[in-house]
Amino acid sequence: MELNHNITNVAEFGSGYGTFTIPASKIIKGTIITIDIEEEMIKRITERTVHEKLNNIKIILRDFIHEGPDLKMKV
């Protein structure tokens, strides 16, 4: 992906440990909404977000396959 400082908001499905999320949040000027179904992944990415003092990541625990992303309320 070609992310840059002109990108406002990004949605990520299946964040895992935040391998993409953390670096991307440092590039874009907006917010990353990241969704994962696994509680352990949510816990890990939350810890990393706090540790790196990143405030532009919104983390959602959700089964987006069965429940849909519900992003209109999160942006």
N, CA, C and O atoms as a GROMACS GRO file, in nm:
protein
  300
    1MET      N    1   0.083  -0.118   0.000
    1MET     CA    2   0.000   0.000   0.000
    1MET      C    3   0.088   0.125   0.000
    1MET      O    4   0.197   0.127   0.057
    2GLU      N    5   0.038   0.223  -0.064
    2GLU     CA    6   0.112   0.349  -0.068
    2GLU      C    7   0.047   0.450   0.025
    2GLU      O    8  -0.028   0.537  -0.020
    3LEU      N    9   0.074   0.437   0.152
    3LEU     CA   10   0.023   0.532   0.249
    3LEU      C   11   0.114   0.654   0.254
    3LEU      O   12   0.235   0.644   0.236
    4ASN      N   13   0.052   0.769   0.277
    4ASN     CA   14   0.130   0.892   0.292
    4ASN      C   15   0.057   0.987   0.385
    4ASN      O   16  -0.049   0.954   0.437
    5HIS      N   17   0.114   1.104   0.407
    5HIS     CA   18   0.059   1.201   0.500
    5HIS      C   19  -0.070   1.265   0.451
    5HIS      O   20  -0.135   1.338   0.526
    6ASN      N   21  -0.109   1.240   0.326
    6ASN     CA   22  -0.235   1.293   0.273
    6ASN      C   23  -0.353   1.202   0.302
    6ASN      O   24  -0.468   1.243   0.283
    7ILE      N   25  -0.328   1.080   0.347
    7ILE     CA   26  -0.435   0.985   0.378
    7ILE      C   27  -0.499   1.026   0.510
    7ILE      O   28  -0.431   1.049   0.610
    8THR      N   29  -0.632   1.034   0.508
    8THR     CA   30  -0.702   1.077   0.628
    8THR      C   31  -0.735   0.958   0.718
    8THR      O   32  -0.682   0.948   0.829
    9ASN      N   33  -0.821   0.869   0.672
    9ASN     CA   34  -0.864   0.758   0.756
    9ASN      C   35  -0.846   0.625   0.684
    9ASN      O   36  -0.855   0.616   0.562
   10VAL      N   37  -0.819   0.521   0.764
   10VAL     CA   38  -0.795   0.387   0.710
   10VAL      C   39  -0.873   0.288   0.795
   10VAL      O   40  -0.880   0.302   0.918
   11ALA      N   41  -0.932   0.188   0.731
   11ALA     CA   42  -0.994   0.077   0.802
   11ALA      C   43  -0.912  -0.048   0.776
   11ALA      O   44  -0.874  -0.077   0.662
   12GLU      N   45  -0.886  -0.121   0.880
   12GLU     CA   46  -0.808  -0.244   0.870
   12GLU      C   47  -0.888  -0.359   0.929
   12GLU      O   48  -0.937  -0.351   1.042
   13PHE      N   49  -0.902  -0.465   0.853
   13PHE     CA   50  -0.977  -0.581   0.898
   13PHE      C   51  -0.880  -0.694   0.926
   13PHE      O   52  -0.810  -0.741   0.837
   14GLY      N   53  -0.876  -0.738   1.053
   14GLY     CA   54  -0.784  -0.844   1.093
   14GLY      C   55  -0.649  -0.786   1.130
   14GLY      O   56  -0.549  -0.812   1.063
   15SER      N   57  -0.646  -0.707   1.235
   15SER     CA   58  -0.524  -0.635   1.272
   15SER      C   59  -0.412  -0.723   1.324
   15SER      O   60  -0.294  -0.687   1.314
   16GLY      N   61  -0.448  -0.836   1.381
   16GLY     CA   62  -0.343  -0.921   1.438
   16GLY      C   63  -0.266  -0.847   1.546
   16GLY      O   64  -0.325  -0.781   1.631
   17TYR      N   65  -0.135  -0.857   1.542
   17TYR     CA   66  -0.049  -0.793   1.642
   17TYR      C   67  -0.025  -0.645   1.612
   17TYR      O   68   0.041  -0.576   1.690
   18GLY      N   69  -0.076  -0.597   1.501
   18GLY     CA   70  -0.054  -0.457   1.465
   18GLY      C   71   0.064  -0.435   1.374
   18GLY      O   72   0.118  -0.325   1.367
   19THR      N   73   0.105  -0.540   1.305
   19THR     CA   74   0.220  -0.532   1.216
   19THR      C   75   0.205  -0.420   1.113
   19THR      O   76   0.301  -0.350   1.082
   20PHE      N   77   0.086  -0.405   1.060
   20PHE     CA   78   0.056  -0.296   0.965
   20PHE      C   79   0.008  -0.172   1.039
   20PHE      O   80   0.045  -0.060   1.004
   21THR      N   81  -0.073  -0.191   1.140
   21THR     CA   82  -0.140  -0.082   1.209
   21THR      C   83  -0.044   0.020   1.268
   21THR      O   84  -0.060   0.140   1.245
   22ILE      N   85   0.052  -0.025   1.342
   22ILE     CA   86   0.142   0.066   1.414
   22ILE      C   87   0.221   0.154   1.316
   22ILE      O   88   0.217   0.276   1.331
   23PRO      N   89   0.291   0.099   1.219
   23PRO     CA   90   0.364   0.185   1.126
   23PRO      C   91   0.271   0.276   1.044
   23PRO      O   92   0.305   0.392   1.020
   24ALA      N   93   0.156   0.224   1.004
   24ALA     CA   94   0.063   0.305   0.924
   24ALA      C   95   0.012   0.424   1.004
   24ALA      O   96  -0.006   0.532   0.949
   25SER      N   97  -0.012   0.405   1.132
   25SER     CA   98  -0.063   0.514   1.215
   25SER      C   99   0.037   0.629   1.226
   25SER      O  100   0.000   0.743   1.253
   26LYS      N  101   0.163   0.598   1.206
   26LYS     CA  102   0.267   0.701   1.213
   26LYS      C  103   0.283   0.775   1.080
   26LYS      O  104   0.351   0.877   1.074
   27ILE      N  105   0.221   0.724   0.975
   27ILE     CA  106   0.233   0.784   0.842
   27ILE      C  107   0.113   0.872   0.810
   27ILE      O  108   0.129   0.984   0.762
   28ILE      N  109  -0.008   0.821   0.835
   28ILE     CA  110  -0.127   0.894   0.793
   28ILE      C  111  -0.158   1.009   0.889
   28ILE      O  112  -0.108   1.012   1.002
   29LYS      N  113  -0.240   1.103   0.843
   29LYS     CA  114  -0.275   1.216   0.929
   29LYS      C  115  -0.406   1.194   1.002
   29LYS      O  116  -0.441   1.273   1.090
   30GLY      N  117  -0.478   1.088   0.968
   30GLY     CA  118  -0.607   1.062   1.030
   30GLY      C  119  -0.604   0.947   1.127
   30GLY      O  120  -0.507   0.927   1.200
   31THR      N  121  -0.711   0.872   1.127
   31THR     CA  122  -0.734   0.763   1.222
   31THR      C  123  -0.733   0.629   1.150
   31THR      O  124  -0.779   0.617   1.037
   32ILE      N  125  -0.681   0.528   1.218
   32ILE     CA  126  -0.693   0.391   1.171
   32ILE      C  127  -0.794   0.322   1.261
   32ILE      O  128  -0.779   0.317   1.383
   33ILE      N  129  -0.897   0.268   1.198
   33ILE     CA  130  -0.993   0.185   1.270
   33ILE      C  131  -0.955   0.042   1.239
   33ILE      O  132  -0.958  -0.001   1.124
   34THR      N  133  -0.918  -0.032   1.342
   34THR     CA  134  -0.871  -0.168   1.322
   34THR      C  135  -0.963  -0.265   1.394
   34THR      O  136  -0.998  -0.245   1.510
   35ILE      N  137  -1.001  -0.370   1.325
   35ILE     CA  138  -1.098  -0.466   1.376
   35ILE      C  139  -1.036  -0.606   1.376
   35ILE      O  140  -0.972  -0.647   1.279
   36ASP      N  141  -1.056  -0.678   1.486
   36ASP     CA  142  -1.010  -0.816   1.492
   36ASP      C  143  -1.109  -0.895   1.577
   36ASP      O  144  -1.173  -0.840   1.666
   37ILE      N  145  -1.120  -1.022   1.549
   37ILE     CA  146  -1.213  -1.111   1.620
   37ILE      C  147  -1.149  -1.172   1.745
   37ILE      O  148  -1.220  -1.215   1.836
   38GLU      N  149  -1.017  -1.176   1.750
   38GLU     CA  150  -0.946  -1.243   1.858
   38GLU      C  151  -0.917  -1.148   1.974
   38GLU      O  152  -0.852  -1.045   1.955
   39GLU      N  153  -0.964  -1.182   2.092
   39GLU     CA  154  -0.940  -1.099   2.210
   39GLU      C  155  -0.791  -1.081   2.238
   39GLU      O  156  -0.748  -0.973   2.278
   40GLU      N  157  -0.714  -1.186   2.218
   40GLU     CA  158  -0.569  -1.177   2.243
   40GLU      C  159  -0.503  -1.076   2.149
   40GLU      O  160  -0.414  -1.002   2.191
   41MET      N  161  -0.546  -1.072   2.024
   41MET     CA  162  -0.491  -0.974   1.929
   41MET      C  163  -0.529  -0.832   1.970
   41MET      O  164  -0.447  -0.740   1.961
   42ILE      N  165  -0.651  -0.814   2.014
   42ILE     CA  166  -0.697  -0.683   2.061
   42ILE      C  167  -0.614  -0.639   2.181
   42ILE      O  168  -0.574  -0.523   2.191
   43LYS      N  169  -0.589  -0.731   2.270
   43LYS     CA  170  -0.508  -0.700   2.389
   43LYS      C  171  -0.367  -0.659   2.347
   43LYS      O  172  -0.314  -0.560   2.397
   44ARG      N  173  -0.306  -0.734   2.258
   44ARG     CA  174  -0.168  -0.705   2.216
   44ARG      C  175  -0.156  -0.571   2.144
   44ARG      O  176  -0.066  -0.492   2.172
   45ILE      N  177  -0.248  -0.544   2.051
   45ILE     CA  178  -0.239  -0.419   1.977
   45ILE      C  179  -0.271  -0.300   2.068
   45ILE      O  180  -0.215  -0.192   2.051
   46THR      N  181  -0.360  -0.320   2.164
   46THR     CA  182  -0.388  -0.214   2.262
   46THR      C  183  -0.264  -0.184   2.344
   46THR      O  184  -0.231  -0.067   2.366
   47GLU      N  185  -0.194  -0.286   2.390
   47GLU     CA  186  -0.070  -0.267   2.466
   47GLU      C  187   0.034  -0.192   2.384
   47GLU      O  188   0.101  -0.102   2.435
   48ARG      N  189   0.047  -0.228   2.258
   48ARG     CA  190   0.145  -0.161   2.170
   48ARG      C  191   0.107  -0.016   2.145
   48ARG      O  192   0.193   0.072   2.142
   49THR      N  193  -0.021   0.008   2.128
   49THR     CA  194  -0.069   0.145   2.106
   49THR      C  195  -0.039   0.233   2.226
   49THR      O  196   0.007   0.346   2.212
   50VAL      N  197  -0.066   0.181   2.345
   50VAL     CA  198  -0.039   0.256   2.468
   50VAL      C  199   0.111   0.276   2.485
   50VAL      O  200   0.156   0.386   2.516
   51HIS      N  201   0.188   0.172   2.465
   51HIS     CA  202   0.334   0.179   2.480
   51HIS      C  203   0.396   0.284   2.388
   51HIS      O  204   0.488   0.356   2.427
   52GLU      N  205   0.346   0.293   2.266
   52GLU     CA  206   0.402   0.388   2.169
   52GLU      C  207   0.329   0.523   2.169
   52GLU      O  208   0.358   0.611   2.088
   53LYS      N  209   0.233   0.537   2.262
   53LYS     CA  210   0.159   0.663   2.278
   53LYS      C  211   0.094   0.710   2.147
   53LYS      O  212   0.104   0.826   2.109
   54LEU      N  213   0.028   0.617   2.081
   54LEU     CA  214  -0.042   0.648   1.956
   54LEU      C  215  -0.189   0.672   1.987
   54LEU      O  216  -0.255   0.585   2.044
   55ASN      N  217  -0.239   0.787   1.950
   55ASN     CA  218  -0.379   0.819   1.982
   55ASN      C  219  -0.469   0.822   1.858
   55ASN      O  220  -0.584   0.866   1.867
   56ASN      N  221  -0.419   0.777   1.746
   56ASN     CA  222  -0.500   0.778   1.624
   56ASN      C  223  -0.540   0.638   1.579
   56ASN      O  224  -0.568   0.615   1.461
   57ILE      N  225  -0.541   0.545   1.673
   57ILE     CA  226  -0.584   0.408   1.643
   57ILE      C  227  -0.708   0.376   1.727
   57ILE      O  228  -0.705   0.387   1.849
   58LYS      N  229  -0.814   0.337   1.660
   58LYS     CA  230  -0.937   0.294   1.726
   58LYS      C  231  -0.946   0.143   1.708
   58LYS      O  232  -0.951   0.094   1.596
   59ILE      N  233  -0.948   0.070   1.818
   59ILE     CA  234  -0.941  -0.076   1.816
   59ILE      C  235  -1.078  -0.134   1.850
   59ILE      O  236  -1.139  -0.097   1.950
   60ILE      N  237  -1.124  -0.225   1.765
   60ILE     CA  238  -1.258  -0.282   1.783
   60ILE      C  239  -1.249  -0.434   1.783
   60ILE      O  240  -1.193  -0.494   1.692
   61LEU      N  241  -1.306  -0.496   1.886
   61LEU     CA  242  -1.322  -0.641   1.892
   61LEU      C  243  -1.455  -0.673   1.826
   61LEU      O  244  -1.561  -0.636   1.876
   62ARG      N  245  -1.448  -0.744   1.712
   62ARG     CA  246  -1.571  -0.768   1.636
   62ARG      C  247  -1.549  -0.878   1.532
   62ARG      O  248  -1.442  -0.888   1.473
   63ASP      N  249  -1.651  -0.958   1.512
   63ASP     CA  250  -1.652  -1.056   1.404
   63ASP      C  251  -1.713  -0.987   1.283
   63ASP      O  252  -1.834  -0.995   1.261
   64PHE      N  253  -1.630  -0.920   1.204
   64PHE     CA  254  -1.682  -0.840   1.093
   64PHE      C  255  -1.739  -0.926   0.981
   64PHE      O  256  -1.815  -0.874   0.898
   65ILE      N  257  -1.705  -1.053   0.975
   65ILE     CA  258  -1.762  -1.142   0.874
   65ILE      C  259  -1.911  -1.166   0.903
   65ILE      O  260  -1.995  -1.159   0.814
   66HIS      N  261  -1.941  -1.194   1.028
   66HIS     CA  262  -2.079  -1.226   1.066
   66HIS      C  263  -2.159  -1.104   1.111
   66HIS      O  264  -2.281  -1.102   1.096
   67GLU      N  265  -2.093  -1.002   1.166
   67GLU     CA  266  -2.163  -0.886   1.220
   67GLU      C  267  -2.150  -0.761   1.134
   67GLU      O  268  -2.218  -0.661   1.157
   68GLY      N  269  -2.063  -0.766   1.034
   68GLY     CA  270  -2.036  -0.647   0.954
   68GLY      C  271  -1.941  -0.554   1.028
   68GLY      O  272  -1.922  -0.570   1.149
   69PRO      N  273  -1.883  -0.459   0.958
   69PRO     CA  274  -1.782  -0.373   1.020
   69PRO      C  275  -1.840  -0.262   1.110
   69PRO      O  276  -1.773  -0.222   1.205
   70ASP      N  277  -1.961  -0.212   1.081
   70ASP     CA  278  -2.024  -0.105   1.158
   70ASP      C  279  -1.933   0.018   1.169
   70ASP      O  280  -1.920   0.076   1.277
   71LEU      N  281  -1.871   0.056   1.061
   71LEU     CA  282  -1.775   0.168   1.064
   71LEU      C  283  -1.840   0.305   1.066
   71LEU      O  284  -1.778   0.400   1.114
   72LYS      N  285  -1.960   0.320   1.018
   72LYS     CA  286  -2.020   0.452   1.011
   72LYS      C  287  -2.031   0.518   1.148
   72LYS      O  288  -2.033   0.641   1.156
   73MET      N  289  -2.038   0.440   1.253
   73MET     CA  290  -2.047   0.496   1.387
   73MET      C  291  -1.912   0.515   1.452
   73MET      O  292  -1.903   0.578   1.558
   74LYS      N  293  -1.805   0.463   1.392
   74LYS     CA  294  -1.674   0.462   1.457
   74LYS      C  295  -1.582   0.574   1.410
   74LYS      O  296  -1.487   0.608   1.481
   75VAL      N  297  -1.608   0.633   1.295
   75VAL     CA  298  -1.517   0.733   1.238
   75VAL      C  299  -1.528   0.862   1.314
   75VAL      O  300  -1.460   0.959   1.282
   0.00000   0.00000   0.00000
